[in-house]
Amino acid sequence: MEQTFQNVIDVALIGAGRMGSIHGPNAARHPGLKLKYVVDRHGENASRLADAFDAEVAALEQVLADPSIGGVLVCSSTDQHLDHVLAAVAAGKAVFCEKPLDLDLEKVRAAGPALRDARLMLAFNRRFDPHFVALKARVDAGAVGRLESLHLTNHDPAAPPPGFIPTSGGLFKDFTIHDLDLARWLLDEPIVEVFATASCLVDPEIGRQGDVDTARTLLKTASGRLCVISNTRRSGYGYDQRIEAFGSGGMVAAGNLAGDTVHVATEAGLTGTPILPGFLQRYAGAYRAEMDHFAEVVHGRCEPAVGYEAGLQALALAEACDLSVRTGRPVRF
């Protein structure tokens, strides 16, 4: 359904890097928002985005002091997320923040009094993917009876450059955290036990930097529901994003997307277009949908659907995964 707005509210972007280059343009093109400022310590990044959307390069202090700014998009480096969020919330702004809030669970817990009731939206974009939203609607409607177990597949097409690893937070906090939030959303009841096992099978350099690149995680809820998460930094065949939900009366699944649905059948076999190559293509609709939701928040039409508590719980689960890998034991959560 197309959104209509009586007025347009100014927003600011903090961080014009990879994720800022997605969220900033989505905000600038939104009928209810206007990108007024771009903040980035790298001036060329800020200028490039600001020039493209008739915005102004600004300092953070200028943004927070401007009463016309109704919302702030925090897309800075992960180690700056929490500081920027706290500053924007203190200035009375609605905040959209890339995940995670921080890599330090205790720092996120300590921020609870300031953020628990704030107008803070965490960018767990998979909750806004139309295919996954449709899957959840069918599960919640009882299309396959009572939900019993989930299989989540999240495989990157290729490993990131080695320089990305040291500041990423590791596989579980950078990568699996999306699946952990997705599992909480779909299971819709408390997760009480986590078991994870992991290896470095894709790139030895990732292992030399103290991380893993391939993992399997098992989650168990209070009622005994189970979720298996499959992660790898390299699929070799595209961006593999699938959900299978098993219930008492059957299964509902969301499969991969391809560039088209054309298949060619010959004596040599059946061939088709590869699945989409990366997250930019696969989740383009989800990124737009989450900005639609943030616009509703900025205009005061709703509360954030995914906020501080979701960010805290997903990060705590990611830490439990790390602990389980280190100890070789399940972690009671």
C-alpha positions in Angstrom: 0.0 0.0 0.0 1.4 3.4 -1.0 2.1 5.7 1.9 0.8 9.3 1.9 2.0 12.1 4.1 0.7 15.6 4.8 4.2 16.9 5.2 7.8 16.0 4.8 10.2 15.6 7.8 13.9 16.3 7.6 16.3 13.5 8.5 20.1 13.2 8.7 22.5 10.4 7.8 25.5 9.6 10.0 27.9 7.5 8.0 28.1 7.5 4.2 29.8 4.2 3.8 28.5 0.8 2.5 25.2 0.8 4.6 24.8 4.6 4.5 24.9 4.4 0.7 21.8 2.1 0.9 19.8 3.8 3.7 20.6 7.4 2.8 19.2 7.2 -0.8 16.2 5.2 0.4 15.4 8.0 2.9 16.1 10.7 0.3 13.6 9.1 -2.2 10.9 8.5 0.4 7.8 10.7 0.1 7.6 11.4 3.8 11.3 12.2 4.4 13.9 14.6 3.2 17.6 14.0 3.5 18.9 17.3 4.9 22.4 16.5 6.2 25.1 13.9 5.7 27.8 13.4 8.4 30.9 11.4 7.7 34.5 11.8 8.9 35.6 11.0 5.3 34.6 14.2 3.5 34.6 12.6 0.0 31.9 10.1 1.1 29.7 12.7 2.6 30.0 15.0 -0.4 29.3 12.3 -2.9 26.0 11.4 -1.1 25.0 14.9 -0.2 25.6 16.2 -3.8 23.5 13.4 -5.2 20.4 14.3 -3.1 20.7 18.0 -2.6 21.7 17.6 1.0 24.3 19.4 3.1 27.5 18.0 4.6 27.4 18.8 8.3 29.0 18.1 11.7 27.2 15.9 14.2 26.7 18.8 16.6 24.9 20.8 13.9 22.6 17.9 13.2 21.6 17.3 16.8 21.0 21.0 17.4 18.7 21.5 14.4 15.1 21.3 15.6 13.9 20.5 12.0 15.6 17.1 12.1 13.0 14.6 13.1 15.1 11.4 12.5 18.7 10.3 12.4 20.0 7.3 10.4 23.1 5.9 12.2 25.2 4.0 9.7 28.6 4.8 11.1 31.2 2.2 11.9 30.0 -0.4 14.5 32.2 1.0 17.3 30.4 4.3 17.0 26.8 3.1 16.8 26.0 3.3 20.5 27.5 6.7 21.1 25.7 8.2 18.0 22.4 6.6 19.0 22.6 7.8 22.6 23.4 11.4 21.4 20.6 11.4 18.9 18.0 10.0 21.4 19.2 12.6 24.0 18.5 15.3 21.4 14.9 14.0 21.0 15.3 12.5 17.5 13.8 9.2 16.2 16.7 6.9 15.4 17.3 4.2 12.8 20.5 2.3 13.6 22.3 -0.4 11.7 22.9 -3.6 13.7 24.4 -4.2 16.1 24.0 -1.4 18.6 27.5 -2.3 19.9 29.8 -5.3 20.0 30.0 -5.1 23.8 27.0 -6.7 25.5 27.6 -5.0 28.8 27.7 -1.6 27.2 24.3 -2.3 25.5 22.8 -3.5 28.8 24.1 -0.3 30.5 22.3 1.8 27.8 18.9 0.2 28.6 17.5 3.0 30.8 18.2 5.6 28.0 17.1 3.4 25.1 14.5 0.9 26.2 11.6 3.4 25.6 13.3 5.5 23.0 12.0 5.8 19.4 14.8 3.5 18.3 14.6 1.2 15.3 17.2 -1.5 14.7 17.9 -2.4 11.1 17.2 -6.1 11.2 16.1 -5.9 7.6 15.0 -9.6 7.2 11.9 -8.9 9.3 10.8 -6.5 6.5 11.5 -8.9 3.5 8.2 -9.4 1.8 8.8 -13.1 1.3 9.7 -13.7 4.9 6.8 -11.5 6.1 4.5 -13.7 4.0 6.0 -16.9 5.5 5.5 -15.6 9.0 1.9 -14.7 8.2 1.2 -18.2 7.1 2.9 -19.7 10.1 1.0 -17.4 12.5 -2.3 -18.2 10.8 -1.8 -21.9 11.4 -1.3 -23.0 7.8 0.9 -25.9 8.9 -0.5 -26.4 12.4 1.6 -25.6 15.4 5.2 -24.6 14.6 7.7 -27.1 15.8 11.0 -26.4 14.1 12.9 -24.1 11.8 15.8 -24.4 9.3 17.5 -21.1 8.5 20.1 -20.9 5.7 22.3 -17.9 5.4 25.3 -18.4 3.1 27.3 -15.5 1.7 28.5 -15.9 -1.9 32.2 -15.3 -1.1 34.4 -14.5 1.8 34.9 -10.8 2.8 38.4 -9.3 2.4 40.7 -10.2 5.3 40.8 -6.5 6.4 37.1 -6.7 7.3 37.5 -9.4 9.9 39.3 -7.6 12.8 36.6 -4.9 13.2 33.6 -7.1 12.2 33.0 -8.6 15.7 33.3 -12.1 14.3 31.0 -14.4 12.5 28.3 -14.6 15.1 28.0 -10.8 15.9 28.4 -9.7 12.3 26.6 -12.4 10.4 24.7 -14.9 12.4 23.1 -12.1 14.4 20.6 -11.6 11.6 19.5 -15.2 11.8 19.3 -15.0 15.6 16.9 -12.1 15.4 15.0 -13.8 12.6 14.7 -17.0 14.7 13.3 -15.0 17.7 10.8 -13.3 15.5 9.6 -16.5 13.9 9.6 -18.7 17.0 7.8 -16.1 19.0 8.8 -17.5 22.4 11.9 -17.3 24.6 15.0 -19.1 23.6 16.5 -21.0 26.5 19.4 -23.0 25.1 22.1 -22.4 22.5 24.6 -24.8 21.0 27.0 -23.8 18.2 29.9 -25.4 16.5 32.1 -23.7 14.0 35.2 -24.2 11.8 37.4 -22.2 9.4 36.9 -24.0 6.1 36.7 -21.1 3.6 39.8 -18.9 4.1 42.7 -19.8 6.3 43.4 -16.1 6.8 40.1 -15.7 8.6 41.3 -18.4 11.0 44.6 -16.7 11.5 42.8 -13.6 12.6 40.9 -15.5 15.2 37.6 -16.0 13.6 35.6 -18.8 12.0 33.8 -18.8 8.6 31.4 -21.8 8.8 29.0 -22.6 11.6 25.9 -24.6 12.6 23.8 -23.3 15.5 21.0 -25.0 17.3 18.4 -23.0 19.3 15.8 -24.4 21.7 12.8 -22.6 23.1 11.1 -22.9 26.4 8.4 -25.2 24.9 11.0 -27.3 23.1 10.8 -25.8 19.6 14.1 -26.2 17.7 15.9 -24.0 15.1 18.9 -24.9 13.1 21.0 -22.1 11.5 23.4 -22.8 8.7 26.1 -20.2 8.0 29.1 -20.0 5.7 31.1 -17.1 4.3 31.2 -18.8 0.9 28.6 -20.7 -1.0 30.1 -20.7 -4.4 26.7 -20.4 -6.1 25.2 -17.1 -5.0 23.5 -15.5 -1.9 21.7 -18.4 -0.4 18.8 -17.2 1.8 16.1 -19.8 2.8 13.7 -20.5 5.5 11.9 -23.8 6.2 9.3 -23.8 8.9 8.0 -27.3 10.0 4.7 -27.6 11.8 2.4 -30.3 13.1 0.5 -30.3 9.7 3.2 -29.6 7.2 5.9 -27.2 6.1 6.0 -23.6 4.8 9.2 -22.5 3.0 10.6 -19.3 1.5 13.2 -20.1 -1.2 15.9 -18.2 -3.1 15.3 -15.6 -5.7 16.8 -15.6 -9.1 17.3 -13.0 -11.8 14.4 -14.5 -13.8 12.3 -17.7 -13.8 13.4 -18.9 -17.2 14.6 -22.5 -17.5 16.0 -24.3 -20.6 15.5 -28.0 -20.9 17.6 -30.0 -23.3 19.1 -33.5 -23.6 22.0 -32.2 -21.4 19.6 -31.3 -18.6 17.8 -28.4 -17.1 19.5 -25.0 -16.7 18.3 -21.7 -15.3 19.4 -18.3 -14.1 21.6 -18.3 -11.0 20.2 -17.1 -7.7 20.8 -13.4 -6.8 24.5 -12.7 -6.2 24.5 -10.7 -3.0 22.6 -8.9 -0.2 22.2 -5.6 -2.1 20.1 -7.4 -4.8 18.3 -9.9 -2.5 17.2 -7.5 0.2 16.6 -4.3 -1.9 12.8 -4.6 -1.2 13.4 -5.2 2.5 15.6 -2.1 2.8 12.9 0.0 1.2 10.3 -1.5 3.5 12.2 -0.9 6.6 12.6 2.8 5.6 8.8 2.9 5.0 8.4 1.7 8.6 10.9 4.3 9.9 9.0 7.0 8.1 5.9 6.0 10.0 7.9 6.2 13.3 9.3 9.6 12.4 5.8 10.9 11.6 4.5 9.5 14.9 2.2 7.0 13.4 3.6 3.9 15.2 6.3 2.7 17.5 9.4 0.9 16.1 8.6 -2.8 15.4 12.1 -3.8 16.2 14.0 -1.8 18.8 16.4 -1.9 21.8 15.2 -5.2 23.3 15.5 -7.0 20.0 19.1 -5.7 19.6 20.0 -6.7 23.1 18.6 -10.2 22.8 20.2 -10.9 19.4 23.6 -9.7 20.7 23.3 -11.8 23.8 22.5 -14.9 21.7 25.5 -14.1 19.5 27.7 -14.1 22.6 26.2 -17.3 23.7 27.1 -18.8 20.3 30.7 -17.7 20.8 30.8 -19.2 24.3 29.3 -22.5 23.1 32.0 -22.8 20.4 34.8 -22.0 22.9 33.6 -24.5 25.5 32.0 -27.2 23.2 28.9 -27.1 25.4 25.3 -25.9 25.2 24.7 -22.5 26.9 21.6 -22.0 28.9 20.2 -18.6 27.9 
